[in-house]
Amino acid sequence: MALAFTFPGQGSQSVGMGRELAEAFPEARAVFEEVDDALGEKLSDIIWNGPEDQLTLTANAQPALMAVSMAIIRVLAAQGFDLSDRVAYVAGHSLGEYSALCAAGTFSLADTARLLRIRGNAMQAAVPVGTGAMAAVIGLEDAALAEICAEASAEGPCQIANDNGGGQIVISGAKPAIEKAAALASERGAKRALLLPVSAPFHSALMAPAADAMRAALAEVERHDPVVPLIANVRAAPVTSADAIVDLLVEQVTGQVRWRESVAWLAANGVTELYEVGAGKVLTGLAKRIDKTLAPKTLSSPAEIEAALNSLTA
């Protein structure tokens, strides 16, 4: 019986997240203070009080979600939970991969916050607003959708960005190409194909300038091999070398988040307990659809932390 921790990505944020943790646990409060110090601003005030449109900005949402996840990890550690001893694998969805790596000791909390601020700004700046798009396609196999993306690429870059599982795949690229692909998907049997309200075409070739920015930023940051293997987004397989992880984080900016394959790999390799560490329940819902043998749980509130500690240390 093995345990894995997963860490949520952008879209899981909500105003007020983590406040209950900070009020209940000094270790959690210290995480938010350390992130504020690293960024030179009171991001915690935006996290807890909004406004929502400020929290939703990519440059804020990314370090904010990581802060909530790490607050939980620090509380667990303070209660005697040894991640290196008890957790077999970590994985994170897109920005959540940085949260996973911070939890596994590859990057310090302060460096992770700064990296995610750089990442958010670079991803937003990579493409002029309105020229890129993303769409969610439900009910088509990835091979069929890959063919559609290839066909639509006559209009510009178009590729699978996230294979989330449960029949949901997200495509990303130039707006005309994504609109063309969404129309083709509907014609060819997709249950739904709808454009997403996002500010940039994440995980597409158009993010190449952001990948360059992350390559430069990551080169300057101290890194360590993770204390438990990371199931990398772009490989859907375990990685244990910090240098290899840095290369994959750069690749991830323009590459596909292979989440369905990542969760399937965990289930096929002995994981029976899966916790989503952080805000929201998105990954828990996806895991239920990806593999019915998993019984995923959320780890977000003080009550959930207490229940998990009772279960995991029994």
Secondary structure per residue as TSV (DSSP state, phi and psi in degrees):
chain	resnum	aa	ss	phi	psi
A	1	M	-	360.0	121.0
A	2	A	E	-122.1	154.4
A	3	L	E	-116.4	138.9
A	4	A	E	-130.7	145.5
A	5	F	E	-108.9	132.9
A	6	T	E	-117.8	154.5
A	7	F	E	-129.9	128.7
A	8	P	-	-71.9	160.9
A	9	G	-	-110.1	-171.2
A	10	Q	T	-62.2	141.7
A	11	G	T	110.1	-19.2
A	12	S	-	-87.8	-5.6
A	13	Q	-	-73.0	150.0
A	14	S	-	-153.2	144.4
A	15	V	T	-61.7	132.1
A	16	G	T	98.2	-8.0
A	17	M	T	-62.6	139.7
A	18	G	T	82.0	-11.1
A	19	R	H	-62.3	-44.3
A	20	E	H	-61.3	-37.0
A	21	L	H	-64.0	-46.9
A	22	A	H	-64.3	-33.8
A	23	E	H	-74.7	-29.0
A	24	A	H	-90.2	-29.7
A	25	F	-	-132.5	123.2
A	26	P	H	-61.7	-31.3
A	27	E	H	-64.1	-37.4
A	28	A	H	-69.1	-44.7
A	29	R	H	-59.2	-38.3
A	30	A	H	-64.3	-32.2
A	31	V	H	-63.6	-46.9
A	32	F	H	-64.1	-37.6
A	33	E	H	-64.8	-39.8
A	34	E	H	-68.1	-38.5
A	35	V	H	-65.7	-42.8
A	36	D	H	-56.7	-46.0
A	37	D	H	-63.5	-42.0
A	38	A	H	-63.4	-35.1
A	39	L	H	-92.6	-11.7
A	40	G	T	71.1	28.7
A	41	E	S	-159.8	165.1
A	42	K	-	-88.9	72.2
A	43	L	H	-61.6	-31.2
A	44	S	H	-59.4	-33.5
A	45	D	H	-65.9	-38.7
A	46	I	H	-69.2	-40.3
A	47	I	H	-59.7	-44.9
A	48	W	H	-90.3	-26.0
A	49	N	H	-121.9	-8.1
A	50	G	-	78.3	-160.6
A	51	P	-	-71.8	160.4
A	52	E	H	-59.7	-38.4
A	53	D	H	-66.1	-25.5
A	54	Q	H	-77.0	-40.0
A	55	L	H	-65.4	-34.7
A	56	T	H	-71.9	-21.8
A	57	L	S	-53.6	134.1
A	58	T	H	-53.6	-40.8
A	59	A	H	-68.1	-21.6
A	60	N	H	-96.0	-42.7
A	61	A	H	-61.0	-38.3
A	62	Q	H	-65.9	-54.6
A	63	P	H	-67.6	-27.4
A	64	A	H	-65.8	-46.7
A	65	L	H	-64.5	-39.0
A	66	M	H	-62.8	-39.7
A	67	A	H	-61.8	-42.1
A	68	V	H	-63.7	-45.6
A	69	S	H	-60.2	-44.0
A	70	M	H	-72.2	-27.8
A	71	A	H	-60.7	-40.9
A	72	I	H	-66.4	-44.2
A	73	I	H	-60.0	-41.8
A	74	R	H	-67.7	-36.8
A	75	V	H	-64.9	-44.7
A	76	L	H	-58.1	-44.8
A	77	A	H	-62.4	-40.3
A	78	A	H	-66.1	-24.6
A	79	Q	T	-90.4	8.3
A	80	G	T	94.3	7.6
A	81	F	-	-83.7	118.8
A	82	D	-	-98.0	104.3
A	83	L	H	-59.4	-40.5
A	84	S	H	-65.6	-25.1
A	85	D	H	-93.6	-32.2
A	86	R	H	-102.5	-25.1
A	87	V	-	-102.9	129.9
A	88	A	S	-84.1	-36.8
A	89	Y	E	-147.0	153.2
A	90	V	E	-124.3	152.8
A	91	A	E	-154.7	150.6
A	92	G	E	-142.3	146.2
A	93	H	S	-85.9	109.8
A	94	S	T	58.1	-113.3
A	95	L	T	-58.1	-26.2
A	96	G	H	-60.1	-20.2
A	97	E	H	-64.1	-33.5
A	98	Y	H	-69.0	-39.8
A	99	S	H	-59.9	-44.6
A	100	A	H	-60.2	-41.5
A	101	L	H	-72.1	-34.5
A	102	C	H	-64.9	-44.3
A	103	A	H	-60.6	-35.1
A	104	A	T	-89.9	6.8
A	105	G	T	83.3	10.5
A	106	T	S	-71.8	-42.2
A	107	F	S	-124.0	150.9
A	108	S	-	-71.0	162.1
A	109	L	H	-61.3	-46.4
A	110	A	H	-62.2	-44.6
A	111	D	H	-64.7	-38.6
A	112	T	H	-63.4	-42.1
A	113	A	H	-60.7	-45.2
A	114	R	H	-67.3	-39.6
A	115	L	H	-61.3	-40.9
A	116	L	H	-72.1	-31.3
A	117	R	H	-65.3	-43.8
A	118	I	H	-62.1	-44.9
A	119	R	H	-61.0	-46.5
A	120	G	H	-62.2	-46.4
A	121	N	H	-63.6	-41.8
A	122	A	H	-67.8	-39.1
A	123	M	H	-67.4	-37.7
A	124	Q	H	-69.0	-36.4
A	125	A	H	-83.2	-12.0
A	126	A	S	-66.2	-30.9
A	127	V	S	-135.1	132.8
A	128	P	-	-57.1	138.9
A	129	V	T	-57.0	132.2
A	130	G	T	96.0	-11.4
A	131	T	S	-93.6	-17.9
A	132	G	E	-114.8	167.5
A	133	A	E	-158.4	162.9
A	134	M	E	-134.1	151.8
A	135	A	E	-141.5	143.8
A	136	A	E	-96.4	129.7
A	137	V	E	-118.1	126.2
A	138	I	E	-118.6	127.8
A	139	G	S	99.6	14.4
A	140	L	-	-122.8	144.8
A	141	E	-	-69.8	153.7
A	142	D	H	-63.1	-33.8
A	143	A	H	-64.5	-42.1
A	144	A	H	-66.0	-39.6
A	145	L	H	-71.6	-33.4
A	146	A	H	-62.3	-39.0
A	147	E	H	-64.2	-40.7
A	148	I	H	-63.4	-43.1
A	149	C	H	-60.5	-41.1
A	150	A	H	-62.0	-40.7
A	151	E	H	-67.1	-42.8
A	152	A	H	-72.5	-15.5
A	153	S	G	-65.0	-10.1
A	154	A	G	-61.7	-23.1
A	155	E	G	-93.7	-4.1
A	156	G	S	138.5	177.1
A	157	P	-	-55.6	137.6
A	158	C	E	-156.9	122.9
A	159	Q	E	-155.2	163.9
A	160	I	E	-73.2	126.3
A	161	A	E	-98.4	-47.0
A	162	N	E	-134.7	124.9
A	163	D	E	-100.8	95.3
A	164	N	E	-85.9	-13.2
A	165	G	E	89.3	169.7
A	166	G	T	65.5	23.2
A	167	G	T	81.8	5.4
A	168	Q	E	-104.7	122.3
A	169	I	E	-127.9	137.0
A	170	V	E	-108.0	132.9
A	171	I	E	-110.9	156.0
A	172	S	E	-148.3	150.3
A	173	G	E	155.9	-153.4
A	174	A	E	-67.3	140.5
A	175	K	H	-56.4	-45.5
A	176	P	H	-61.3	-36.8
A	177	A	H	-70.1	-40.0
A	178	I	H	-67.7	-40.3
A	179	E	H	-62.2	-40.6
A	180	K	H	-65.1	-45.0
A	181	A	H	-64.9	-40.4
A	182	A	H	-62.5	-41.1
A	183	A	H	-65.4	-43.1
A	184	L	H	-64.0	-40.2
A	185	A	H	-61.6	-41.9
A	186	S	H	-63.7	-40.4
A	187	E	H	-65.1	-29.7
A	188	R	T	-103.2	21.3
A	189	G	T	107.4	3.0
A	190	A	-	-64.4	140.8
A	191	K	S	-67.5	-39.5
A	192	R	E	-148.7	149.0
A	193	A	E	-149.2	102.0
A	194	L	E	-130.8	140.6
A	195	L	E	-67.1	142.9
A	196	L	-	-99.2	146.8
A	197	P	-	-81.0	70.6
A	198	V	-	-114.7	161.4
A	199	S	S	-94.0	-7.6
A	200	A	S	-161.6	160.0
A	201	P	-	-85.6	77.5
A	202	F	T	-64.4	152.2
A	203	H	T	56.1	43.6
A	204	S	S	-133.8	169.1
A	205	A	G	-60.5	-22.7
A	206	L	G	-68.2	-13.8
A	207	M	G	-85.8	10.6
A	208	A	H	-53.9	-41.4
A	209	P	H	-61.2	-34.9
A	210	A	H	-69.3	-36.1
A	211	A	H	-62.0	-40.7
A	212	D	H	-63.2	-41.1
A	213	A	H	-63.6	-39.7
A	214	M	H	-72.4	-33.8
A	215	R	H	-60.0	-43.7
A	216	A	H	-68.0	-42.7
A	217	A	H	-67.3	-43.1
A	218	L	H	-67.0	-29.4
A	219	A	H	-65.4	-22.3
A	220	E	T	-95.6	-3.6
A	221	V	S	-103.1	136.7
A	222	E	-	-66.0	136.1
A	223	R	-	-137.2	154.8
A	224	H	-	-133.9	152.9
A	225	D	-	-59.6	137.9
A	226	P	-	-65.1	147.5
A	227	V	S	-74.6	-17.3
A	228	V	S	-135.2	153.3
A	229	P	-	-63.1	143.5
A	230	L	E	-96.7	131.5
A	231	I	E	-87.0	102.7
A	232	A	-	-74.3	140.0
A	233	N	T	-53.2	-47.0
A	234	V	T	-86.5	-3.8
A	235	R	T	-117.6	-26.1
A	236	A	S	53.1	41.0
A	237	A	S	-154.4	157.8
A	238	P	E	-72.7	144.2
A	239	V	E	-132.9	138.0
A	240	T	-	-125.9	-2.9
A	241	S	-	-99.5	126.8
A	242	A	H	-60.9	-39.6
A	243	D	H	-64.9	-41.7
A	244	A	H	-65.0	-38.6
A	245	I	H	-62.0	-42.4
A	246	V	H	-59.5	-43.8
A	247	D	H	-61.4	-39.8
A	248	L	H	-71.8	-31.0
A	249	L	H	-66.5	-35.6
A	250	V	H	-67.5	-45.4
A	251	E	H	-62.1	-33.8
A	252	Q	H	-61.6	-29.9
A	253	V	H	-60.5	-38.5
A	254	T	H	-106.5	-4.7
A	255	G	S	-101.8	178.3
A	256	Q	-	-85.0	135.7
A	257	V	B	-83.5	105.8
A	258	R	-	-91.9	66.1
A	259	W	H	-71.1	-42.8
A	260	R	H	-56.9	-46.0
A	261	E	H	-67.4	-34.6
A	262	S	H	-65.1	-46.9
A	263	V	H	-67.4	-39.2
A	264	A	H	-62.3	-38.0
A	265	W	H	-62.2	-44.6
A	266	L	H	-58.8	-46.7
A	267	A	H	-64.2	-35.0
A	268	A	H	-78.5	-11.5
A	269	N	T	-119.1	37.4
A	270	G	T	93.0	-2.2
A	271	V	E	-76.5	124.8
A	272	T	E	-117.9	-18.5
A	273	E	E	-119.2	128.6
A	274	L	E	-133.2	122.4
A	275	Y	E	-115.9	135.2
A	276	E	E	-94.2	114.4
A	277	V	E	-100.7	103.4
A	278	G	S	140.2	-159.8
A	279	A	S	-76.5	143.8
A	280	G	S	80.5	-176.1
A	281	K	S	-134.6	17.8
A	282	V	H	-59.7	-50.4
A	283	L	H	-68.6	-31.1
A	284	T	H	-63.8	-44.0
A	285	G	H	-63.2	-41.4
A	286	L	H	-64.8	-42.8
A	287	A	H	-60.9	-38.5
A	288	K	H	-61.2	-34.0
A	289	R	H	-84.1	-26.4
A	290	I	H	-76.1	-43.9
A	291	D	-	-145.2	115.6
A	292	K	T	-70.6	-14.8
A	293	T	T	-77.6	-18.6
A	294	L	-	-81.1	147.8
A	295	A	-	-122.9	73.8
A	296	P	-	-68.1	148.5
A	297	K	E	-131.0	154.6
A	298	T	E	-93.0	148.5
A	299	L	E	-131.7	91.5
A	300	S	-	-137.2	-46.4
A	301	S	S	-96.3	163.4
A	302	P	H	-55.3	-38.2
A	303	A	H	-65.8	-40.1
A	304	E	H	-68.1	-36.2
A	305	I	H	-63.7	-44.6
A	306	E	H	-61.6	-44.3
A	307	A	H	-64.1	-40.9
A	308	A	H	-65.2	-42.8
A	309	L	H	-62.9	-40.0
A	310	N	H	-64.1	-37.5
A	311	S	H	-76.0	-44.1
A	312	L	H	-80.8	-18.6
A	313	T	T	-107.7	5.5
A	314	A	-	-69.2	360.0
